[in-house]
Amino acid sequence: MKMTRHALLAGAILLASCAVLAAPKSKSKPGGALPRYGMLVYSDLCIHPDSGEFGGQRITLQRFAEVDTVLYEYTAGGLSWPAVASDVTIDPRGQQFYFTVAPPDEDERTINARVVDNGKAIVLDGGYCGDESVPMRLPLVTDYGRKAGACRACPAPKIKQEKEEQKPLLDSGSTTTAGL
């Protein structure tokens, strides 16, 4: 009888420890970092209402144990072929990543992406609507069957006012005159 109580208690402890080990782990890290493994797609692809052509870009980040890869797609009238990125580097905290792409017929460039909104979007440095000071925001794609929405027009550009040259002020209180 004493042996069965010990066996029953040991079985209960074993069952409880297995339940703790099998419980799902929290995937979110403080600050909204990228998960260590899996595939994420960030995209702002849309359709221009006038022409019916695609606009925007799509970044597919694939995270494996051995290597992280990025496929980069953009529009130039029609959707481009995916460009496989080189030199993919992800911050150890998963808050930022950058990669280098060489699209066909274009110069090689490095793209920097910051993770925002608990991983629900990335922000790319500069270049939105032809303004290098406005960053691009690409939301995380969660519904792959959703149709692309209509593209929004770029905001009106801010007009920079040129400062007038500072002219030296004439001293009206001076009694000195130029030599005649």
Secondary structure per residue as TSV (DSSP state, phi and psi in degrees):
chain	resnum	aa	ss	phi	psi
A	1	M	-	360.0	-40.9
A	2	K	H	-66.6	-34.3
A	3	M	H	-67.8	-38.8
A	4	T	H	-69.5	-33.4
A	5	R	H	-64.5	-43.1
A	6	H	H	-65.1	-41.6
A	7	A	H	-65.7	-40.7
A	8	L	H	-65.7	-42.2
A	9	L	H	-65.5	-43.1
A	10	A	H	-63.8	-39.1
A	11	G	H	-63.8	-41.1
A	12	A	H	-65.5	-41.3
A	13	I	H	-65.1	-42.2
A	14	L	H	-62.6	-43.4
A	15	L	H	-64.5	-42.4
A	16	A	H	-64.9	-41.3
A	17	S	H	-67.9	-35.8
A	18	C	H	-66.4	-37.9
A	19	A	H	-64.9	-38.2
A	20	V	H	-66.9	-42.2
A	21	L	H	-67.9	-32.4
A	22	A	H	-84.0	-10.3
A	23	A	S	-63.4	140.3
A	24	P	-	-64.9	141.7
A	25	K	-	-85.5	150.3
A	26	S	-	-70.5	126.1
A	27	K	-	-83.6	-25.2
A	28	S	-	-84.5	134.6
A	29	K	-	-104.1	157.6
A	30	P	T	-56.3	134.3
A	31	G	T	88.9	-2.4
A	32	G	-	73.4	60.1
A	33	A	-	-84.2	164.2
A	34	L	-	-70.0	144.3
A	35	P	-	-67.7	153.8
A	36	R	S	-71.4	-31.7
A	37	Y	S	-129.9	151.0
A	38	G	E	122.9	-171.4
A	39	M	E	-125.7	134.1
A	40	L	E	-126.7	138.4
A	41	V	E	-121.5	124.8
A	42	Y	E	-115.7	130.2
A	43	S	E	-154.2	144.9
A	44	D	-	-122.9	26.4
A	45	L	-	-59.9	138.4
A	46	C	E	-148.2	173.0
A	47	I	E	-116.5	128.6
A	48	H	-	-71.0	122.3
A	49	P	T	-61.1	-34.3
A	50	D	T	-72.5	-47.2
A	51	S	T	-99.5	-21.1
A	52	G	-	78.6	6.4
A	53	E	-	-88.4	156.2
A	54	F	E	-72.5	153.1
A	55	G	E	-137.8	157.2
A	56	G	S	103.5	-161.8
A	57	Q	E	-150.6	163.8
A	58	R	E	-139.2	133.3
A	59	I	E	-122.1	121.9
A	60	T	E	-109.2	116.1
A	61	L	E	-104.1	122.1
A	62	Q	E	-114.0	122.7
A	63	R	E	-112.5	115.7
A	64	F	-	-117.7	169.5
A	65	A	S	-63.8	-37.8
A	66	E	S	-85.1	-36.9
A	67	V	-	-158.3	154.5
A	68	D	E	-107.2	136.0
A	69	T	E	-125.5	155.4
A	70	V	E	-132.6	133.2
A	71	L	E	-108.8	127.7
A	72	Y	E	-116.4	127.0
A	73	E	E	-127.1	143.8
A	74	Y	E	-143.7	171.8
A	75	T	B	-112.9	144.7
A	76	A	S	-145.5	64.5
A	77	G	S	95.1	-72.6
A	78	G	S	-106.5	165.2
A	79	L	B	-69.0	131.6
A	80	S	-	-74.0	166.1
A	81	W	-	-69.9	147.8
A	82	P	-	-64.1	135.5
A	83	A	E	-100.7	123.0
A	84	V	E	-79.4	124.3
A	85	A	-	-78.8	152.0
A	86	S	E	-114.5	166.9
A	87	D	E	52.4	49.2
A	88	V	E	-75.4	121.9
A	89	T	E	-128.2	127.0
A	90	I	E	-118.3	130.7
A	91	D	-	-54.2	135.3
A	92	P	T	-55.5	-26.9
A	93	R	T	-84.0	-7.5
A	94	G	S	73.8	24.4
A	95	Q	S	-96.6	-13.8
A	96	Q	E	-158.6	149.5
A	97	F	E	-148.6	157.8
A	98	Y	E	-143.6	157.9
A	99	F	E	-154.2	162.3
A	100	T	E	-115.0	132.6
A	101	V	E	-128.2	152.0
A	102	A	-	-129.7	81.1
A	103	P	-	-60.4	152.2
A	104	P	T	-57.0	137.9
A	105	D	T	62.5	22.0
A	106	E	S	-134.4	161.8
A	107	D	-	-74.1	151.7
A	108	E	-	-64.5	140.4
A	109	R	E	-144.7	154.4
A	110	T	E	-105.4	132.9
A	111	I	E	-112.7	129.9
A	112	N	E	-109.7	131.0
A	113	A	E	-127.0	129.2
A	114	R	E	-103.1	136.5
A	115	V	E	-84.0	129.8
A	116	V	E	-132.3	167.8
A	117	D	G	52.2	50.0
A	118	N	G	56.3	37.5
A	119	G	G	82.5	3.4
A	120	K	T	-81.5	-3.0
A	121	A	E	-162.3	161.6
A	122	I	E	-125.7	152.8
A	123	V	E	-119.5	123.1
A	124	L	E	-94.4	145.0
A	125	D	-	-68.3	124.6
A	126	G	S	49.0	167.9
A	127	G	-	98.2	4.5
A	128	Y	B	-76.3	127.9
A	129	C	T	56.3	35.3
A	130	G	T	75.8	5.2
A	131	D	B	-110.0	111.2
A	132	E	T	-65.1	-16.5
A	133	S	T	-86.5	-10.9
A	134	V	S	-101.1	117.5
A	135	P	-	-76.5	156.3
A	136	M	E	-94.0	139.6
A	137	R	E	-118.0	122.1
A	138	L	E	-115.8	115.9
A	139	P	E	-74.9	155.3
A	140	L	B	-70.4	132.0
A	141	V	-	-85.0	125.0
A	142	T	-	-118.9	-19.9
A	143	D	-	-117.2	98.0
A	144	Y	T	-75.6	-12.8
A	145	G	T	-92.7	-5.0
A	146	R	-	-69.7	139.9
A	147	K	-	-77.0	148.4
A	148	A	-	-67.7	138.9
A	149	G	-	-81.2	178.1
A	150	A	B	-76.8	142.1
A	151	C	-	-71.7	143.9
A	152	R	-	-94.3	147.7
A	153	A	-	-69.3	148.9
A	154	C	-	-66.6	146.3
A	155	P	-	-65.7	154.0
A	156	A	-	-59.7	135.9
A	157	P	-	-66.7	144.8
A	158	K	-	-76.3	129.7
A	159	I	-	-87.5	124.0
A	160	K	-	-84.9	125.9
A	161	Q	-	-89.1	125.2
A	162	E	-	-79.1	136.0
A	163	K	-	-76.0	135.2
A	164	E	-	-69.8	146.3
A	165	E	-	-64.3	139.1
A	166	Q	-	-75.1	116.8
A	167	K	-	-94.2	143.1
A	168	P	-	-65.1	137.3
A	169	L	-	-78.0	140.5
A	170	L	-	-82.7	135.8
A	171	D	-	-86.2	100.4
A	172	S	T	-73.8	-16.1
A	173	G	T	-90.3	3.2
A	174	S	-	-81.4	142.2
A	175	T	-	-101.8	-0.3
A	176	T	-	-81.6	133.0
A	177	T	-	-119.1	160.6
A	178	A	-	-69.7	147.0
A	179	G	-	-63.1	135.5
A	180	L	-	-99.4	360.0
